[in-house]
Amino acid sequence: INLLQPFTDLLQTSYRPPTDLLQSSYRPPTDLLLCLAGIIEHTGGSMEEEMEQLRLSRRPEAGDFSLSDAIYFCQKGLESIVEDQVTQRFSSEELASWNLLTRTNQNFQYISLRLTIFWVLGVFVRYGVLLPLRVALAVIGLSWLVLGTTVVGFLPESSVKNWLSELVHLTCYRICARGLSATIHYHNKENRPQKGGICVANHTTPIDVVILANDGCYAMVGQIHRGLMGVIQRSMVRSCPHIWFERSEMKDRHAVTSRLRAHVSARTKLPILIFPEGTCVNNTSVLMFKKGSFEVRGTIHPVAIKYDPRFGDAFWNSTKYSMVSYLLRMMTSWAIVVNVWYLPPMT
């Protein structure tokens, strides 16, 4: 466990040689860079300046206006449609330099022998060494959660049951965090969510729960899932009052609101963890929060979560990857490095 921080420090150092090599000895064409990035190239000037440049490139006798000027405005309109600021938040964040992971828009391309050796060694370390260890830890953590919550669920409601439930959940989350080589930095711990409060955070991945719950237990509110995620949800609710609902059912929404109010009114219960965005975003921006998260009167504890994309892409694109395939991608990344900021509470 104590090797996680030196491991991430080593990765930060090892990234520099390949990056320098890419920047100095290989410069792909601009069109290829735009294709790989999936974005539109911007010159940085205003539309007036760009129009002036277009006019300077024409002959003086052509006049101040040409029919081709309309093409420029059509181009700008199409760029605005293609590069929609909201749609971009549902695709993986683009990196300034390659981090030696297989997450790329192009297949392997030979650049230099040195970089190829770095990449091959990285594949061996990630798939041959880290992956088996991480899978073993994940299996241990999830098995502990299923067995522990099943046993605790049979106990009558009491302070002992609540204590055991928190112990089972906290142990599971910390084992699973080690299974992802998660290095978590918590800031402003004096603002940590308290019992009877509501914790709201930006949402990038289901791993957000593991990251936050490493520093304390929460009662969670979320969409009902199927598959592996559904198994985990059903296990968790046996010993702790989590709230799972079907977003498409209107009656579920009213029931959730009532349960939230009852939960917040009991100051001895765990703080509620809510992701008001309602979906996973690529951690570059925050979508507008849904107002339903704030209709329950109580103390709001805002939390900001920021992942370091150099070590792995934490964003879960649920339309592209199942939960199992997503976890496999996470377990074959270098690490999960994340900063968590506890912001001052609000009422």
Protein Blocks (a to p, Z undefined) as FASTA:
>chain_A
ZZmmmmmmmmmmmmmmmmmmmmmmoccdfklmmmmnopacdehiafklmmmmmmmmpcfk
lojbdfklmmmmmmmmmmmmmmgfklmmmcccddfbdehiabdfbdcddfbfklmmmmmm
mmmmmmmmmmmmmmmmmmmmmmmmmmmmmmmmmpccdfklmmmmmmmmmmmmmmmmmmno
pacddehkllgccehiacddddfbfklmmmmmmnoccdddddddehjllmmmmmmmmmoc
cddddfklmklmmmmmmmmmmmmmmmkbccddddfkopacehlaccdddfklmmpgcddd
dddddddfklocfbdcfklpcfklmmmmmmmmmbdcdddddddddZZ
